[in-house]
Amino acid sequence: MSTTERYYPPHTPAVWALVLHWRGIEYTRRCLKSLKEIENANFNILLVDNGSEENDGEKLKIEFEGIDVLRLASNHGFAGGCNQGMQFCLDKNADFIWLLNNDTSIPAESLDKLLIGASSNPKAAALGASIVEEAGAKIVQARGEIDFARAKTYLRSDAQGEAVDCQWISGSNLLLRSEALREAGLFDETYFLYFEDTELCHRLRLKGWQCLLIPDAIIEHTGNASTTGKRRFWRDYYYTRNRFLFFSQYLKGAKRLPAYISIFTHLLRHCVVLPFRGEKGRNQLRAELLGARDFFQKKFGKATCLDWCEEN
């Protein structure tokens, strides 16, 4: 989109891009570099240093003139780290907060397209762009869907139209309307990592807001850049624990039974299969079983049982 084609509402909204950083400084550099190409009026960049070991935020603040940096002393997870950053942006009177994973790269015109969608749909609390992976070789449009009976969430690639209604949008790129956040609240920090985006979107929808995918907007996403090596088993732990948490939170009484059966069937199948897939399979099973255990023991937030997969 050229400069002459840009569209802004009569009041140009104050947009804060929020990039959460913990590890993978080269990914974060690439993300910040792409954001600096955006020329929208009233556009600001906040880097949240989520307890990086090397105090990367200070290095990046020197490299990228004009960005704000919020340094957290420890890793607060995706939910907690973003919450502190979002509160910073709300205190700065942001109209929109654009959550971006540090392993994303953003074409300059994508924000314009998201803002057009937001302006055209004033009840849209959360808007997301199509996700492009593998250097553009694979497009995942990412229409989020929730199957409560089977306790599953999906990102669908069948979206068509200028703006597509979704049940949830991936937190890897999420343009949030501040008005809606002030009404519904921020992320639920009991999740720490994974499912917090699903939960927030569902909560917004319950309050009458919309979640929209704008297929024509594009975000390039590497995926899981901060949880590589043995830390990949964090994903198995948090996904299992928080899958139980989300569906137990929004299904009451007997309605939970089919969801629990679905999750336990998944775990039972893994108990049979994964021990025969070498050390990686056994570690995955260990992480999943720990996640299930901690859910039933009501241990939420940051896990205390993952020391064995801290190092790559």
SEDO-612385 format. One record per residue: y, z, x of N, C-alpha, C, CB in turn; residue in one letter. Coordinates in steps of 0.2 Angstrom, whole numbers. Each point is the difference from the previous one (the first is absolute). Glycine has a CB too. Layout:
ATOM:Y:Z:X:Y:Z:X:Y:Z:X:Y:Z:X:a
...
***
This chain:
ATOM:-6:0:4:6:0:-4:6:0:4:-6:6:-9:m
ATOM:11:-11:8:6:0:5:5:5:-3:-2:-12:2:s
ATOM:7:13:2:5:5:-2:3:-2:-6:3:2:12:t
ATOM:-2:-9:-14:4:-2:-6:-5:1:-6:7:-8:7:t
ATOM:-13:9:-6:-5:1:-5:-1:7:-2:-6:-11:3:e
ATOM:8:16:1:-1:7:-1:3:2:-6:-1:2:12:r
ATOM:-3:2:-16:3:3:-6:1:7:1:-6:-9:-7:y
ATOM:12:12:5:0:7:-1:3:2:-6:2:1:12:y
ATOM:-4:5:-15:4:2:-6:7:2:1:-11:4:-4:p
ATOM:15:-3:-1:7:1:1:1:6:4:2:-4:-11:p
ATOM:-7:9:11:0:6:4:-5:-1:5:5:8:-8:h
ATOM:-4:-10:14:-5:-1:5:-3:7:2:6:-10:5:t
ATOM:-13:10:-7:-3:7:1:-1:2:7:-6:-3:-10:p
ATOM:6:9:11:-1:3:7:-7:1:1:11:6:-1:a
ATOM:-14:-10:5:-7:0:2:-1:3:7:-2:-11:-7:v
ATOM:-3:16:7:-2:3:6:-7:-2:1:8:9:-1:w
ATOM:-10:-13:7:-6:-2:2:-3:7:4:2:-13:0:a
ATOM:-8:15:-2:-2:6:3:-7:-2:4:5:8:-9:l
ATOM:-5:-8:15:-6:-1:4:-3:6:3:5:-11:3:v
ATOM:-11:13:-5:-3:6:3:-4:-2:6:-1:5:-12:l
ATOM:2:-1:17:-3:-1:7:-4:6:2:9:-9:3:h
ATOM:-15:8:-1:-3:5:4:-4:-2:6:-2:5:-11:w
ATOM:-1:-11:11:-3:-3:6:1:-8:-1:-9:9:1:r
ATOM:8:-12:4:1:-7:0:7:-3:1:-10:0:-7:g
ATOM:13:2:13:7:-1:0:2:-8:1:1:11:6:i
ATOM:-6:-15:-4:1:-7:0:0:-3:-7:-5:0:12:e
ATOM:1:3:-16:1:-2:-7:6:2:-3:-12:1:-1:y
ATOM:14:5:2:7:2:-2:6:-4:2:-5:11:-1:t
ATOM:4:-13:8:6:-4:3:0:-7:-4:-2:5:11:r
ATOM:-4:-8:-12:0:-6:-4:3:1:-7:-10:-4:7:r
ATOM:8:9:-10:3:1:-7:7:1:0:-11:5:-3:c
ATOM:14:-1:7:7:1:1:4:-6:2:-2:12:3:l
ATOM:-1:-16:1:3:-6:2:1:-5:-6:-5:1:12:k
ATOM:0:-1:-16:0:-4:-6:5:2:-5:-12:-3:2:s
ATOM:13:10:-3:5:3:-4:7:-1:2:-9:8:-3:l
ATOM:10:-9:10:7:-1:2:2:-7:-1:-2:8:9:k
ATOM:-2:-12:-11:2:-7:-2:2:-1:-7:-8:-4:8:e
ATOM:7:10:-12:3:0:-7:7:1:0:-11:4:-4:i
ATOM:15:-8:0:7:0:0:3:2:-6:0:-9:8:e
ATOM:-4:12:-13:2:2:-6:6:6:1:-11:-3:-5:n
ATOM:16:2:0:5:5:0:-3:7:-2:9:-9:-2:a
ATOM:-6:14:5:-2:7:-2:-8:1:1:9:0:-8:n
ATOM:-11:-2:14:-7:1:2:-1:4:6:-3:-11:-4:f
ATOM:-1:16:4:-1:5:5:-7:1:2:10:6:-4:n
ATOM:-11:-4:10:-7:1:3:-1:7:2:0:-12:4:i
ATOM:-5:16:-6:-2:6:2:-7:0:3:8:5:-9:l
ATOM:-8:-3:15:-7:1:3:-2:8:0:2:-10:8:l
ATOM:-7:11:-11:-3:7:0:-5:1:5:2:1:-12:v
ATOM:0:2:17:-5:2:6:-5:6:-3:8:-4:9:d
ATOM:-14:2:-11:-4:5:-3:-4:4:5:-1:-8:-10:n
ATOM:4:11:15:-3:4:5:-3:-4:5:-2:8:-9:g
ATOM:5:-13:11:-4:-4:6:0:4:6:4:-11:-5:s
ATOM:-9:10:9:-1:4:6:5:-1:5:-12:0:-2:e
ATOM:15:-6:3:5:-2:5:7:0:-3:-9:-7:6:e
ATOM:10:10:-11:7:-1:-3:3:-7:0:2:12:4:n
ATOM:-6:-16:-7:1:-7:0:7:-2:-4:-13:-2:0:d
ATOM:14:6:-5:6:-1:-4:7:0:4:-6:5:-9:g
ATOM:6:-1:14:6:0:5:0:-7:4:0:13:0:e
ATOM:-5:-15:2:-1:-6:4:3:-6:-5:-10:5:8:k
ATOM:7:-5:-14:1:-6:-4:8:0:-3:-12:0:-3:l
ATOM:15:6:3:7:1:-2:4:-3:5:-2:10:-6:k
ATOM:0:-10:12:4:-3:6:-1:-7:0:-1:10:7:i
ATOM:-5:-13:-9:-1:-7:0:3:-3:-6:-11:2:6:e
ATOM:11:1:-11:2:-3:-7:7:3:-2:-12:-3:-3:f
ATOM:17:0:5:7:3:-1:1:0:-8:5:-4:11:e
ATOM:-2:10:-13:2:0:-7:-6:3:-5:7:-9:2:g
ATOM:-13:10:0:-5:3:-4:1:8:0:-8:-10:2:i
ATOM:6:13:-7:0:7:-1:-8:2:2:10:1:-9:d
ATOM:-10:5:12:-7:3:2:0:7:-3:-1:-8:10:v
ATOM:-5:9:-13:-1:7:-2:-7:2:3:6:-1:-11:l
ATOM:-5:6:16:-5:3:4:-4:6:-4:6:-4:11:r
ATOM:-12:3:-12:-4:6:-2:-5:3:5:0:-6:-11:l
ATOM:0:12:11:-3:3:6:-8:-1:0:9:9:0:a
ATOM:-12:-10:-6:-7:-1:0:-2:-6:-5:-2:12:3:s
ATOM:-4:-14:-3:-2:-5:-5:-1:3:-7:-6:-7:10:n
ATOM:10:4:-14:0:3:-7:-4:-5:-5:11:5:2:h
ATOM:-15:-10:1:-3:-5:-4:4:-5:-3:-8:9:-2:g
ATOM:6:-14:-1:4:-5:-3:4:3:-6:-9:-9:3:f
ATOM:6:13:-7:3:3:-5:6:5:2:-10:-1:-7:a
ATOM:9:6:11:5:4:2:5:-3:5:-8:9:-1:g
ATOM:6:-14:5:5:-3:4:5:-4:-4:-8:0:10:g
ATOM:5:-4:-14:4:-4:-5:5:4:-4:-9:-9:0:c
ATOM:6:15:-3:4:4:-4:6:3:4:-10:3:-6:n
ATOM:10:-1:12:6:2:4:5:-6:1:-8:9:5:q
ATOM:5:-14:-4:4:-6:1:4:-2:-7:-8:-4:10:g
ATOM:4:4:-15:3:-2:-6:5:5:-3:-11:-5:-3:m
ATOM:10:11:5:5:5:-2:7:-1:4:-9:8:-3:q
ATOM:8:-10:10:5:-2:4:4:-5:-3:-6:3:10:f
ATOM:3:-8:-13:3:-6:-3:3:1:-6:-8:-7:5:c
ATOM:5:12:-9:3:2:-7:6:4:1:-11:0:-5:l
ATOM:11:4:11:6:3:1:6:-4:3:-7:10:3:d
ATOM:5:-16:-1:5:-5:2:2:-5:-6:-5:1:12:k
ATOM:3:1:-18:2:-4:-6:-3:-7:0:10:7:-1:n
ATOM:-16:-7:4:-4:-7:-1:-1:-2:-7:-6:3:11:a
ATOM:6:-9:-13:-2:-2:-6:-7:-2:0:12:-4:-2:d
ATOM:-14:1:8:-7:-2:0:-3:2:7:2:-10:-7:f
ATOM:-8:13:8:-3:1:6:-6:-4:1:4:12:-1:i
ATOM:-4:-16:7:-5:-5:1:-5:3:5:8:-9:-3:w
ATOM:-14:12:1:-5:2:4:-4:-5:4:-1:10:-8:l
ATOM:1:-10:14:-4:-5:4:-4:3:5:9:-8:-2:l
ATOM:-15:6:2:-5:2:6:3:-3:7:-10:1:-8:n
ATOM:9:3:13:3:-2:6:-4:-7:3:3:12:3:n
ATOM:-9:-13:-6:-3:-6:2:1:-6:-5:-9:7:5:d
ATOM:15:-7:-8:2:-6:-4:6:-4:4:-3:7:-11:t
ATOM:3:-13:9:6:-4:3:3:-4:-7:-6:-2:12:s
ATOM:12:2:-12:3:-2:-6:5:-6:0:0:12:-3:i
ATOM:-2:-17:0:4:-6:0:7:2:-3:-10:-8:-1:p
ATOM:16:5:3:6:3:-2:2:-1:-7:4:-3:11:a
ATOM:-7:-2:-14:1:-1:-7:-3:4:-5:2:-12:3:e
ATOM:-7:16:-1:-5:3:-4:4:6:-4:-9:-2:7:s
ATOM:14:5:-4:4:5:-3:4:-3:-6:0:7:10:l
ATOM:3:-12:-9:4:-4:-5:-5:-1:-6:8:-5:8:d
ATOM:-14:3:-7:-4:-2:-6:-2:6:-4:-4:-10:7:k
ATOM:3:16:-3:-2:6:-3:6:3:-4:-8:2:9:l
ATOM:14:-3:-7:6:3:-3:1:-4:-6:5:4:11:l
ATOM:-6:-11:-11:1:-4:-6:-5:3:-5:3:-11:7:i
ATOM:-9:12:-5:-5:3:-5:2:6:-3:-9:-6:6:g
ATOM:12:11:-2:2:6:-2:6:-1:-5:-4:5:11:a
ATOM:9:-9:-9:5:-1:-5:-2:-3:-6:7:-2:10:s
ATOM:-12:-3:-10:-2:-3:-7:-4:5:-4:0:-11:6:s
ATOM:-3:16:-3:-4:5:-3:2:7:1:-10:-8:1:n
ATOM:15:10:-5:3:7:2:-5:6:-1:11:-5:-4:p
ATOM:-17:4:0:-5:5:0:-5:0:5:2:0:-12:k
ATOM:-1:-5:17:-4:0:6:1:5:5:-1:-12:-2:a
ATOM:-3:17:3:1:6:4:-3:-2:7:0:8:-9:a
ATOM:-5:-12:9:-3:-2:7:-2:-7:0:-5:11:1:a
ATOM:7:-14:4:-1:-8:1:-3:-1:7:10:-3:-8:l
ATOM:-15:-2:8:-3:-1:6:-1:-8:1:-6:11:-1:g
ATOM:6:-13:8:-1:-7:2:-7:-1:1:11:0:5:a
ATOM:-12:-7:-5:-7:-2:2:-1:1:7:0:-9:-9:s
ATOM:-7:12:10:-1:1:7:-4:-5:3:-1:12:-3:i
ATOM:3:-14:9:-3:-5:4:-3:3:6:9:-9:-4:v
ATOM:-15:8:5:-4:3:6:-2:-6:5:-4:10:-8:e
ATOM:2:-8:14:-3:-4:5:4:-6:1:-11:3:-4:e
ATOM:17:-1:6:5:-5:2:1:-6:-5:-2:3:12:a
ATOM:2:-1:-18:1:-5:-6:-6:-4:-2:11:-1:5:g
ATOM:-17:3:-2:-6:-4:-2:-3:3:-6:-2:-2:12:a
ATOM:4:8:-14:-3:3:-6:6:3:-5:-11:2:6:k
ATOM:11:-4:-12:5:3:-4:-3:4:-5:7:-10:1:i
ATOM:-5:17:-2:-3:4:-5:6:2:-4:-9:5:8:v
ATOM:10:-8:-14:6:1:-4:1:7:-2:-2:-11:-4:q
ATOM:-4:15:3:1:7:0:2:3:-7:2:0:12:a
ATOM:-5:-3:-18:2:3:-6:-5:6:-1:3:-12:-5:r
ATOM:0:18:5:-4:6:0:-3:1:-7:7:5:9:g
ATOM:-13:-3:-9:-4:1:-7:-4:7:1:0:-13:-3:e
ATOM:0:17:-2:-4:6:0:-6:0:-5:11:6:4:i
ATOM:-17:-5:-2:-6:0:-5:-1:7:0:-5:-11:3:d
ATOM:7:15:-9:-1:7:0:-8:1:-2:12:2:-4:f
ATOM:-15:-6:1:-7:1:-2:-5:0:6:2:-5:-11:a
ATOM:0:1:16:-4:-1:6:3:4:6:-4:-11:-4:r
ATOM:10:14:3:3:3:5:2:-4:6:-6:11:-4:a
ATOM:9:-17:3:1:-5:5:7:-2:-1:-12:-3:1:k
ATOM:15:1:5:6:-4:0:-1:-7:4:7:11:-1:t
ATOM:-3:-15:-2:0:-7:3:6:-3:2:-10:-2:-7:y
ATOM:11:-3:12:5:-4:1:-2:-7:-2:5:8:9:l
ATOM:-2:-11:-14:-2:-6:-2:4:-6:3:-4:5:-11:r
ATOM:1:-11:11:4:-6:3:1:-5:-5:-5:3:11:s
ATOM:5:-1:-18:1:-5:-5:6:0:-4:-12:2:-1:d
ATOM:18:1:5:6:0:-3:4:-7:-1:1:12:5:a
ATOM:2:-13:-11:3:-6:-1:7:2:-4:-11:-7:0:q
ATOM:16:4:2:7:1:-3:5:3:4:-6:2:-10:g
ATOM:12:-1:8:5:2:4:0:8:1:7:-9:-4:e
ATOM:-10:12:-1:-1:8:1:-6:1:-4:13:3:1:a
ATOM:-18:1:2:-6:1:-3:-1:8:-1:-5:-11:5:v
ATOM:4:13:-11:-1:7:-1:-7:3:3:6:-2:-11:d
ATOM:-5:7:15:-6:3:3:-1:8:-2:3:-8:10:c
ATOM:-9:10:-9:-1:7:-1:2:4:6:-9:-3:-8:q
ATOM:9:0:14:2:3:6:2:-5:5:-7:11:-2:w
ATOM:10:-9:8:2:-4:5:-1:3:7:9:-6:-8:i
ATOM:-11:2:12:-2:3:7:6:3:3:-9:-8:2:s
ATOM:9:14:1:5:3:4:2:-3:6:-4:10:-5:g
ATOM:0:-15:7:2:-4:6:7:-3:0:-12:-2:2:s
ATOM:14:0:-8:6:-3:-2:2:2:-7:-1:-9:8:n
ATOM:6:13:-9:1:3:-7:8:1:0:-12:6:-1:l
ATOM:15:-10:-4:7:1:-1:1:5:-6:3:-12:5:l
ATOM:-1:18:-4:1:5:-5:7:1:-3:-10:5:5:l
ATOM:11:-5:-11:6:1:-3:2:8:0:-2:-10:-8:r
ATOM:7:12:11:2:7:1:0:4:-7:6:-3:10:s
ATOM:-3:-1:-15:1:3:-7:-7:3:-2:10:-7:-3:e
ATOM:-15:2:4:-7:2:-2:-3:6:4:-2:-12:-4:a
ATOM:3:12:10:-2:5:5:3:7:-2:-2:-8:9:l
ATOM:8:8:-11:3:6:-2:-3:3:-6:11:-4:5:r
ATOM:-13:-1:-10:-3:2:-6:-7:3:1:7:-8:-6:e
ATOM:-11:4:10:-7:1:0:-3:4:6:-1:-11:-6:a
ATOM:6:11:11:-2:4:6:-3:-5:6:-2:10:-7:g
ATOM:1:-7:13:-2:-4:5:-8:0:1:11:2:6:l
ATOM:-13:-4:0:-8:0:1:-2:7:-1:0:-10:7:f
ATOM:-7:11:-10:-3:6:0:-3:1:7:-3:-1:-13:d
ATOM:5:7:16:-2:1:7:-7:3:1:12:1:3:e
ATOM:-15:1:-8:-7:2:0:-4:-6:2:2:9:-9:t
ATOM:0:-15:8:-4:-6:2:0:-1:8:2:-5:-11:y
ATOM:3:6:14:2:0:7:-1:-8:2:-4:12:2:f
ATOM:-1:-15:-3:-1:-7:2:-5:-3:-5:2:3:12:l
ATOM:-1:-9:-14:-4:-4:-5:1:3:-7:-8:-3:9:y
ATOM:9:-2:-14:0:1:-7:7:3:-2:-13:2:0:f
ATOM:17:0:5:7:3:-3:4:-6:-3:-1:9:9:e
ATOM:0:-15:-7:4:-6:-3:-3:-1:-7:2:-5:11:d
ATOM:-9:5:-12:-3:-1:-6:3:6:-5:-10:-6:5:t
ATOM:10:12:-3:2:6:-4:7:-1:-2:-8:7:6:e
ATOM:13:-8:-1:7:-1:-2:1:-6:-5:3:5:11:l
ATOM:-6:-10:-10:1:-6:-5:-3:2:-7:-1:-8:10:c
ATOM:-4:11:-10:-3:2:-6:4:5:-4:-11:-2:4:h
ATOM:14:7:0:5:5:-3:6:-3:-3:-5:8:8:r
ATOM:8:-13:-4:5:-4:-2:-1:-4:-7:4:-1:12:l
ATOM:-10:-2:-12:-1:-4:-6:-1:5:-6:-6:-9:7:r
ATOM:3:15:-6:-1:5:-5:7:2:-3:-11:4:5:l
ATOM:16:-4:-1:7:1:-2:4:-6:-3:0:9:9:k
ATOM:-4:-14:-10:4:-6:-3:3:-5:5:2:7:-9:g
ATOM:-3:-6:15:2:-5:5:-5:-6:1:7:9:6:w
ATOM:-5:-14:-2:-4:-6:1:-2:0:8:4:-6:-10:q
ATOM:-9:3:12:-2:-2:7:-1:-7:0:-5:11:2:c
ATOM:9:-15:2:-1:-7:0:-1:-3:7:8:0:-10:l
ATOM:-13:-5:10:-1:-4:6:5:-6:-1:-12:4:1:l
ATOM:15:-6:5:4:-6:0:-3:-4:5:11:6:-3:i
ATOM:-16:-11:0:-4:-4:4:4:-4:5:-8:0:-9:p
ATOM:14:-2:7:4:-5:5:2:4:6:3:-7:-10:d
ATOM:-2:13:10:2:4:6:-6:1:4:9:6:-6:a
ATOM:-8:-6:13:-6:0:4:1:6:5:-1:-12:-1:i
ATOM:-4:16:3:0:5:5:-6:-2:5:6:9:-8:i
ATOM:-5:-9:14:-6:-1:5:-2:7:2:4:-11:4:e
ATOM:-11:12:-5:-3:7:1:-6:0:4:5:3:-11:h
ATOM:-5:1:17:-6:0:4:-5:4:-3:7:-1:10:t
ATOM:-5:7:-12:-5:5:-4:-3:5:5:-2:-9:-8:g
ATOM:2:15:6:-3:6:4:1:0:7:-9:-1:-8:n
ATOM:15:-1:10:2:0:7:0:7:3:7:-10:-2:a
ATOM:-6:15:-2:1:7:3:-7:4:0:12:0:-5:s
ATOM:-17:-3:1:-6:3:0:-6:-4:3:4:6:-11:t
ATOM:-3:-7:17:-5:-4:4:-5:4:4:8:-9:1:t
ATOM:-13:6:2:-5:4:4:-3:5:-5:7:-1:11:g
ATOM:-9:7:-8:-3:5:-4:4:3:-6:-6:3:10:k
ATOM:13:-4:-10:4:2:-5:-1:-4:-6:8:3:8:r
ATOM:-12:-9:-8:-2:-4:-6:-4:4:-5:0:-10:7:r
ATOM:-3:16:-4:-4:4:-5:5:4:-4:-10:0:8:f
ATOM:16:1:-6:5:3:-5:0:-3:-6:7:3:10:w
ATOM:-7:-10:-10:0:-4:-6:-5:2:-5:5:-9:6:r
ATOM:-11:10:-3:-6:1:-4:0:7:-3:-7:-7:7:d
ATOM:10:12:-3:1:7:-3:5:0:-5:-3:5:11:y
ATOM:9:-7:-10:5:0:-5:-1:-4:-6:8:2:10:y
ATOM:-11:-8:-9:-1:-4:-6:-5:3:-5:2:-10:7:y
ATOM:-7:13:-4:-5:4:-4:3:6:-3:-9:-4:7:t
ATOM:12:8:-4:3:6:-3:5:-1:-5:-2:5:11:r
ATOM:7:-10:-9:5:-2:-5:-2:-4:-6:8:1:10:n
ATOM:-13:-5:-9:-3:-3:-6:-3:5:-5:-3:-10:7:r
ATOM:0:15:-5:-2:5:-4:6:4:-3:-10:2:6:f
ATOM:15:-1:-2:6:3:-2:4:-3:-6:1:5:12:l
ATOM:0:-12:-10:4:-4:-5:-3:0:-7:4:-7:10:f
ATOM:-10:5:-10:-4:-1:-6:-1:7:-4:-5:-11:5:f
ATOM:4:16:-1:0:7:-4:6:2:-3:-9:3:8:s
ATOM:15:-5:-4:7:1:-2:1:-3:-7:4:2:12:q
ATOM:-6:-8:-13:2:-4:-6:-5:-1:-5:8:-6:8:y
ATOM:-14:8:-7:-5:0:-5:-2:7:-1:-5:-11:4:l
ATOM:5:13:-11:-1:7:-2:-7:1:-3:12:1:-1:k
ATOM:-15:4:2:-6:2:-4:-6:-5:1:7:5:-8:g
ATOM:-10:-7:3:-6:-4:0:2:-7:3:-5:6:-10:a
ATOM:11:-8:10:2:-7:2:-1:0:8:8:-1:-9:k
ATOM:-8:7:12:-1:0:7:-8:-2:2:9:8:1:r
ATOM:-13:-7:-5:-7:-1:1:-2:-7:3:-2:8:-9:l
ATOM:4:-14:6:-2:-6:2:3:-1:7:0:-5:-11:p
ATOM:6:7:12:4:-1:7:-4:4:5:11:-1:-5:a
ATOM:-13:7:4:-4:4:5:-7:-3:1:6:10:-4:y
ATOM:-9:-13:-1:-6:-3:1:1:-6:5:-4:4:-12:i
ATOM:9:-8:11:1:-6:4:1:2:7:5:-6:-10:s
ATOM:-1:11:11:2:2:7:-7:3:3:12:3:-3:i
ATOM:-15:1:0:-7:3:3:-5:-5:1:3:11:-6:f
ATOM:-3:-16:2:-5:-6:1:2:-3:6:-2:-2:-12:t
ATOM:8:1:13:3:-4:6:-2:5:6:9:-5:-6:h
ATOM:-8:11:6:-2:5:6:-8:0:1:11:7:-2:l
ATOM:-14:-7:-3:-8:0:0:-2:-6:4:-1:7:-11:l
ATOM:3:-13:9:-1:-6:3:1:0:7:2:-6:-11:r
ATOM:4:9:13:2:0:7:-5:5:4:12:-3:-3:h
ATOM:-14:8:-1:-5:5:4:-6:-3:2:5:9:-7:c
ATOM:-7:-14:3:-6:-4:1:1:-5:5:-4:2:-11:v
ATOM:9:-6:11:1:-6:4:4:2:7:1:-7:-10:v
ATOM:4:11:10:4:1:6:-4:3:6:10:1:-7:l
ATOM:-14:4:6:-4:2:6:-3:-5:4:-1:11:-6:p
ATOM:-1:-16:4:-3:-6:3:5:-5:3:-10:2:-7:f
ATOM:16:0:7:5:-5:3:3:3:6:2:-5:-11:r
ATOM:-5:8:15:2:3:7:5:5:-1:-2:-11:4:g
ATOM:5:13:1:5:5:1:6:-1:-5:-3:2:12:e
ATOM:5:-8:-13:6:-1:-4:-2:1:-7:4:-9:8:k
ATOM:-10:7:-10:-2:2:-7:-1:7:-1:-6:-11:-1:g
ATOM:3:15:5:-1:7:0:7:4:-1:-11:-1:6:r
ATOM:16:-2:-2:6:3:0:4:-1:-6:1:-1:12:n
ATOM:-2:-5:-15:3:-2:-6:-3:5:-6:2:-12:4:q
ATOM:-8:13:-4:-3:4:-5:2:7:1:-10:-7:0:l
ATOM:10:10:6:3:7:1:7:0:-3:-7:1:11:r
ATOM:11:-5:-9:7:0:-3:0:0:-8:4:-6:11:a
ATOM:-8:2:-14:0:-1:-7:-2:7:-3:-2:-12:1:e
ATOM:-4:15:2:-2:6:-3:4:6:1:-11:-5:2:l
ATOM:15:5:4:5:5:1:6:-1:-5:-3:1:12:l
ATOM:5:-7:-14:5:-1:-5:-2:3:-7:3:-10:7:g
ATOM:-10:8:-9:-2:3:-6:0:7:0:-7:-10:-2:a
ATOM:4:13:7:0:7:1:7:4:-1:-10:-1:8:r
ATOM:15:-2:-4:6:3:-1:4:-1:-7:1:-2:13:d
ATOM:-3:-3:-16:3:-1:-7:-3:6:-4:1:-12:1:f
ATOM:-7:13:-1:-3:5:-4:2:7:2:-10:-7:-3:f
ATOM:11:8:10:3:6:2:7:1:-1:-9:0:8:q
ATOM:12:-5:-11:8:0:-1:4:0:7:-2:5:-12:k
ATOM:-1:-8:17:4:0:6:4:-7:0:-9:7:6:k
ATOM:15:-7:-7:4:-6:0:6:0:5:-3:-1:-12:f
ATOM:7:-4:12:5:-1:6:-4:-2:6:7:9:-5:g
ATOM:-4:-7:11:-3:-3:6:-7:4:1:12:-2:5:k
ATOM:-17:-3:-3:-7:3:1:0:4:6:-5:-10:-6:a
ATOM:1:15:6:-1:5:6:-7:-1:3:8:8:-5:t
ATOM:-12:-14:3:-7:0:2:-1:-7:3:-4:7:-9:c
ATOM:9:-10:12:0:-7:3:1:0:7:3:-5:-10:l
ATOM:-4:11:14:2:0:7:-5:-4:4:4:11:-1:d
ATOM:-10:-13:-2:-5:-4:4:2:-7:0:-9:8:-4:w
ATOM:14:-10:0:2:-7:0:7:-1:2:-9:-3:-9:c
ATOM:12:8:13:7:-1:2:1:-5:5:1:12:-3:e
ATOM:-6:-13:8:1:-4:5:-3:-7:-1:1:10:8:e
ATOM:2:-15:-5:-3:-7:-1:-6:-1:5:11:-4:-2:n
***
